[in-house]
Amino acid sequence: MTALLEVRRATKHFGGLAAVNDVSFDVAEGSIVGLIGPNGAGKTTTFNLITGNHRVDRGTIAFQGRELVGMRTHRIVQLGVGRTFQNIRLFQQLSAVENVLAGRHCRTRAGLFSAMFRPPWQVREEREAVARALSELAFVGLKERALELARNLAYGQQRRLEIARALASDPKLLILDEPAGGMNEHETDELVLLIRAIQRRGITVLLIEHDMSLVMPRHRGWRVMATPLLEVRALSVKYGNVEALHGIDLAVQQGEIVTILGANGAGKSTTLRAISGLVKPSGGEIHFEGKPAQAIPAHRRVAMGIAQAPEGRRIFGTLSVRENLDLGAFTRSDEQKIEETRRWVYQLFPVLQQRQAQLAGTLSGGEQQMLAIGRALMASPRVLLLDEPSLGLAPLLVKTIFQAIREVNQKAGVTVLLVEQNARAALKLAHRGYVMEVGRIVLADSAAALISDPKVQSAYLGGRAA
């Protein structure tokens, strides 16, 4: 896909504060791109630079090859850039249809003279504009509220009305600033469907959103722009003369579950061991929270927030369940928070509390896997590396383990990088996935796309979609 929008080294200062500093990115035509980051990161300021609401101090912004820097806001709209705002900016005293007509104004010819004398072409243009406004209201599900004042609409409806107004300007690029802000779960789900429908109209979408379920790349064509929590660049690992990893690249965003699929010997476990510091890379880089981590020893990576539940569990069989869990918290010093984490692990896996005094080596295979995950969670990780958590377990236990992983991610916000041979279960759980073959990543996509890929179906799903 060609770039519809190109931002190069865009910079904006407010006094002595650099709100945006050397920001560069492309937005491909036909894509949905999410711009994420904490409050104050400069996301809305970046949008304001693109749309001309703020003057660019340095850098270039090109839309369809035309430079936008220095162009007036209404001209940028006429070129095909529409937007909504973080804080709703509707004309509260106007009806819904009148608000949408205001968005259509940039595509009309009428002026003061024609409005006064109403020649036939102006009447026809006005009729067409009203029809278009009603069409956009129908598109966002508000046609029945066309004559209602904007101030009388529910909050989620006002958000949709802003989108309808922007769509009335015939945008090629629609910029949405926190469109799900203040919406409940049902309204957010409907918004996802609306954004997909907008994309199907051939409109490119660039959005800011704090609701990670909305912006995480679970669907083909969605792309997230942010500094990954964990990133591997050109990573290589050798065992003697045998090269196990051949310059792989992967990234995991905050809040994601990402799975790595592949046959035995593909390099999946080696990837996790390199990330956790248990094997030394022969080349490449490992970045955690945007900072190089490859030179940091394994125990310090745990303290940074990287914890692993290894393949084969690797529990201490001659120690009790409680003692194994305590070892997981070795890098922590706050006893109160450690106790809170322990209680949470017991809630996640009640059998561990029931058997906390029992020797770990006498637990069943499934219970030992729960203990291995629980021990890793005792480190209070930001990213949890799981290596074959379902290996050798009965189907009912596999379901329990995967439900726990989902809860760890959704309720505790722990990012998960999962190596798993049960590809069907992994792809149902994950947001995205990578496929490895003989030390190389050969495929990367959303979980939904991978589960529908004929090659993945043939190799890992028994020849049929999940």
N, C-alpha and C positions, 0 to 999 in steps of 0.2 A: 504494500500500500504506500502511496506517495504521501508526503507530509503536507497537511492542510495548513497547519500552524507551526512556525519555527521560531522558538525563543532562543536568543543567543546572548549570554552574559548580561542578562538584564539586571540592573542595579537601581535601587531606590533608597535614598537617605531621607530621614526626617530629622533635621538638625544634625546632631552628631551620631544618631542611631542608624545603622544599616539595617533597614527592614527587609530588604531583598538584596542579596549579594552574589553577583555572577551566576544567576540561575539560567540554565540552558536545558531545553527539552524540545521534542517534536511531538505533535499530535497527528497521527496518521488519519487520512480521510476514511470515514466510515467506522472509526473505532469508538469505544467508550473508554475514557482514560480518567482515573481517579488521582487526585493530588491530595496526599494525606500528610499529617504532621501535627505536633502539639499546638496548643494555643500560642499565638505570638510567633509562629514559625515563618510567617510571611505569605501564607496561602492566598488570603483575600487581597492582600496588596498586589500579589502577582496577577490576580484576575483584574484588578483595577488598572494595572499597567497595560494589560492586553486590550481592555475596552476603552482606554483613554481617559478614565476617571482620575488617574494620577499621571504626572509627567515622568517619563523615564530619564534618570540621570545619566545612565550609560547602557550601551547594549542595543540590540536590534530585535524587533518583533515583526515577523513577516506572515501575512495571511494570503494564501494562494499566490505567493511570490511578491506581493505588494507590501511595502514597508508601512507599518501602522504608527510608528513613533512620530509624534508631531501632528498626527491626524486628529480632527475633532471627533468627539464621541458620536454624534449623529451620522457622520460619514462612515465610521466604522460599522455602525448598525446597517447602513445602506449597503455596505460591502458584503454583509452576510454574517455578522457576529451578533448573536442575541444572548441575553443573560437574565438571570434572576439574582436576588440579593440575599445576603445572610440574614438581615432583618427585613421582614416583609415591607415592600414599598409600593403598596397599592394606593389608588385614589379612593379613600374610604367612603367619600360622599357620593361616588359614582356607582352605577350598577355594574354587575359583572360584565355584561356585554359592552358597556361603555369603556371599561378598563381595557378590554381586548381591542376595541377600536383604536384606543390610544396607541397600542403597539403596532397597529396597521398603518398609522399615519405616515410613516416613512415611505410607504409604497403607493401613496396617493398623490395626485397633482393639484387637488383643490387648494385654493388660497382665499384670501379675504374677499376679492371681487366675485369669484364664482360662488362662494358661500352666500353672498348677499343676493345675487341675481339668479342663481341656480339654473344654469344652462343644462340642456338635456344630458350632455356627457357627465356633468357633475352629479346629477341625480342618479344616473346609471352607475357611476363609480361608488357613490354612497351605498346604493342597494347591494352592489357586489361586496363592499367592505363589511356590511352587516351580515351578509350570508357567510362570508369567510369567518367572521367573529363567532357566529353561532356554530359553525363547523368545528372551530378549535375548542369551544366550550364542550361540545359533544365529545370530542376526542379525549378530553381530560375528565369526562364524566360530570360536567356541570351544566348541561344544556337546560335542565329544568330550573336552574337557579339564575338564568340569564338576566332577569329583571330585578334580582335582589341586590340591595346595596352591599358593597364589598365588606363593610364593617359588620354586617349581620351574618356573614358566612362563618362556619367553623374554621378553626385554625388550619387543619389539614386541607380544607377546601380553598382557603386563601393561598396556600402554597401552590395548589394546582392552578389557581387562577393566574398567578404570576407566570407559571410555565406557559399557559395558553396565550397570555399577552406577548411573551417572547416569541412563541411559535408564529404568531400573526405577522411578525416582521420578516418572514421567509428566511430564517437563518440557515446557513450551511454549517455553522458551528454554534452549538448551544452550550453556554457556560452556566452551570448550576452551582450556586454557593450554599452548601449545606441544605439541600432540598428536603431532607428528612428531619431537619431540626424541629423538635417538639412533637413529632408524630408518634403515635402508638405503633405497636408491632404490626397490626393489620394494615394500617395506613402505609407503613413502610413497605410491606409486601406488595401492595397495590402500586406503589411508586416504582418499584423494581420493574414490574410489568409495563408501566407507562414508559419508562426509559428505554426498555427494549423496543417498544412500539415506535418510539421516536427514532431510534436507530434504523428500524426497518423502513422508515420514510426517507432514508438516505442522509439523515442529519448526524453529523459527528457530535459527540458529547464529551465535554470536559467538566468534571465535577469535583467539589470539595465536600467531604462528608466525614463526620466523626463516628457514624454508625458503621462499624467494620463489616457487619453482615451485608451491608449494601455495596461497599466498595471492594471487598475481597474478590480476587479474580476467579470466580467459580464458573464463569461462562465464557465461551469462545468470543473473542473480540474485546473482552474487558482487560484493561491493563492498569496496574497501580504504579504510581510514581512516588517513591519515598526511599529514604535510606533504609536498606534491609536491616532487620535485627541481626541476622546471620548471613554472611556472604562468603562464598568460596570462589576464588578466581584462579583459573589455570592450575588447579591442584594436581600434583603428581606424587605418587608414593611408590617406592621400590622395596622389595624384600630380596636382598642380595642383588642378583642380576635380573630378577623378574620385576617388571613394571606392572604394578597392580592397578594404578590409576594413571590415566594419560591426559593430564591437563584439563580436568573437568571444571565446569562453572555451574554454580547453583546459588539461589538466594531464597531466604525465608523471611517474610514480613512479620512484624509484630502481630500476634493474634491468629496466625494461620496454623493449620495442620497441613503439612506437606509430606507426601509419601515418596519413597524411592522403591521402585519395582525392578526386578531383574532375577535372572537365574542364579543358582549357586556359583560362586566364583566371579560374579560380575563386578565386584568391588564395593558392594553396598556397605558391608560391615567395616571395611577399611576406611570408607568415607567418614563414618561416624567416629571411628577410633582416631582418625586424624583431627577431626573437629574437637574432640574431647582431650586431645593431647597425649593419647596412649601410643601413637606411632608418629614418627617424625617425617614430615613431607620431604620429598627430594626436590620439590619445586612448587611455585605458586604461593598464594596468599589465603589466609583465613581472617575475616574481619567480623568482629562482634561489636554491635552498636557503633558501627562506622570506624572502629579503631583496629589496627593490626593485632592479631592474637596468636599467630603461629609460633612466636618465640616465648610465649608464656607457658610455664609448666602446668601440668594437668591439674594439680591441687588448687592452683590459683585460678584456673578457668572455672572450677566449681564455685569458688568464692565470687567470681564475676557474675555467675548466673547460668553456667552451662553444666547440666547434670545428665548422666547417662544410665539407663537400665540396660546392661549388656546382654548379648545373646547367651543363652545358657544360664541366666539368672545371676550366677556368681555370688550367691549369698554365703555367709559364714555359718556353716552347718553346725558347728559346735557352740555357737552363741545363741542366745534366746532371740525371739522375734523382737522384743523391746530393745535389746542390745544392738541388733542389726539396724533398727531404725535410728537409734542414737548415733551410730557411726555415720549415718547419712547427714547428720547435722554437725559434723565435726568442725566445719569451717565457720560455724555461727557461734555467737556468744550471748545473745539475749535469751535467757532461759524462759521468759514469759512467752516470747514469740515462738520459741521451739516447741513449747507445750501446746500452743495454739495449733501449730502445724501438725503435731502428733495427733491431736484430737480430730483434726480434719482428715488425716490419713485413716484413722479408725472409722470415721463416718463413711469414707469412700470404700473401705474394705473392712466391714464389721468383724469378719473372721479373724483378722489380725489382733484385734483387741481381745477377743475371746481366748486367743492362744498366745498372748504376749509373753507369757512365762515359758512357753514350750520351746524346745530346741528347734532351730530353723531347719535343721537337716531332717527332721521327722515330719515336716509338712508335706502335703501333696504337691504335685507339679504346679497346679493352678494356684495354690496358696503361696508357693515359693515365687511365682511370677508376680503376684500381688505384692509380696514383700519386697521384691526387687524394684518395682515401680514406686512403692511407698518409701523405700530408702532413698531413692533419687529425689522424690518430692520433699523429703526432710531437709534438703539443701536449699529449699525455697528458690528453685531455678526460674529464670526467665524463659529459657528454652530447654525442653526436655527431649533428649535423644532416646528413642526406643528401638531396640534391635531385636526383631522377631518376637514380639510379646505373645503371639499366639502359638508359637512353636510347640508341638507335642500336646496341645490341650484339646479336651473334648469340646464339641461345638457349643454347649451351654456355657462353659467357662470362657470360651472365646468371646461370646456375646457379652458376658459380664465385664471382661477386660476392656473391650472396645467401648462399652457404655461408660466405664470409668474414664477412659481417655477423653471421650467427648465432654464429660463433666469437668475434667481438669482444664480443658481448653475453654469451654463456654462460660463456666461459672468462676473459675479462678484466673482466667486470662492467660494461662501458660501457653506459650508457643510450642508446637510439637513438630519434630522431624522424625518420621516413622519409616523404618525399614521393615518390610513385611512381605512374605511370600503369598499370603492370602490376599491376592490382588483385589478380589471382589469386595471383601470387607474393608480393605484399606481405601479403595477409591470411593466407597460409599461414605466413609468417614472424613476424607481429606478435602481440602479446598483445591489443591493442585498436586501434580505428581511429575516425577522424572522417571524415565526408563533407562536402565543401564545395561550395557552389553560389553563384556571383556574390558572393563575399566574405562569405558566412555559413556557419556550421556548421549543417547541416540534420539530421544524424544522428550519433550517437555510441553505440558499443556494443563488446562484446567482438568479437574477430576471428571467433570461431566463429559468433556471432549475425549479424554483417554478411554473412558468406559464405553464410548461409542466407536472408538477407532478399530477398524477391522483387524489391524495387525496386533493390537493389544488383546482384542477378543480371542484371536487365534492362539497367541502365545501364552496368555495368562488367565483367560476367562473361559476356557473350554470351548472356544469357537462361537460364543454367543454373548450378548450384552447382559449386564447384571440387571 
